[in-house]
Amino acid sequence: MAAKDTARLSTKFQISIPKSIRTAQRWQAGQVFAFIPKGEGMLLVPVPKLEELAAIARGATSEEYRDRPSRV
């Protein structure tokens, strides 16, 4: 990670994401993120909008589905 890709936590507990990161990830103002604890650090993951998830399971069927009681 380059020094320009770092950020400082403000006294109001805010962090500005460097422009190079925002541009590379195509993140926009107002976008929602989830924080996921990972060891000593934290993952910052964008939460997809509902319309981005539309048809994500298109074509999925329940045929050949096994739930827990049928496992050996």
N, C-alpha and C positions, 0 to 999 in steps of 0.2 A: 504494500500500500504506500503510495506516495504521500508526502507531507501535506500536499494540497487536498488530499482526499480524507482529511481528518476534520473533526468538529469539536467544539468545546461546549459543555453543558453550561447554560446561562444561570444566573441567580434565580430566574423564574423557572428553572428546570426545563428549558427548551433547547432543542438542538436544531441547527440549520443543516440540511443535507446539502453537500457541495453540488454545484451546478453540473459538474462532469458526471456525477452519479445519477442525478435526476434526469439528465438528458439521455444517458446510456440506457436507463431503465424505462424511459418514457413516463415517468411519474408526473402527475399534475397536481396543482393546488387543490385542496379539498378532498384529495383521495384518502381513503381510510386504510389504516395499517394495523396489523396484529403484532404484538410483541410475544415471542416465544422464548422462554428461558432455555439456554443451552450451555450447560456446564458453568463456566465463569462468565460467559457472555450472554448475548441476546440476539435472536434472529428478528429481523424486521421484514415482515411479509405483507404485501398489499392484499387487501381483502377484495375479491372480485365482486363486481356488481351483478345483480340478479340476471340482467339481460346477457351478460357474458357467459353465464352458465346455461342459458337456454339450449336445449337439445344436446346436452353433454352426454346423456344416457340414451340417446335415440338408437333404437335397434336392440336395446337390451331386453332380454326375456327372462322369465323365471324357470325356463326349461333347464333341466340338469342342475338345478340349484340344490345344494345340500345345506341344511342348517345343522346346528350342533348335535341334536339327538341322533342324526344319521351317521355321524363320524365314528370311525373305528379306532 
